Amino acid sequence: MKKKLVYGLSLGIISYFVYTMLKESERIQDQQAESRDGIFQKDSEKLEELKFDSLVENEKEIQEKILALNKRVKEIKRKMDECEENLTAL
């Protein structure tokens, strides 16, 4: 009887330690998964910011090019008007 009691208690203690180790392992895996998700989320936010910044920079460059082209068009129109005036004078 004593052997069965010792055997049962030993089995119970071992089962408890195995159970707690599994729970701890599961908790660690959950923490690692959360930290990975957090890292991926931070990385994706940084990428979105970079994309937005590059879009803003590209938009500024495009606006500058448009302004330069508008100035050039005005200059060409002015020259065309001068040429027309010179031709009508002849």
Buried (B, 14 or more C-beta within 10 A) or exposed (E): EEEEEEEEEEEEEEEEEEEEEEEEEEEEEEEEEEEEEEEEEEEEEEEEEEEEEEEEEEEEEEEEEEEEEEEEEEEEEEEEEEEEEEEEEE
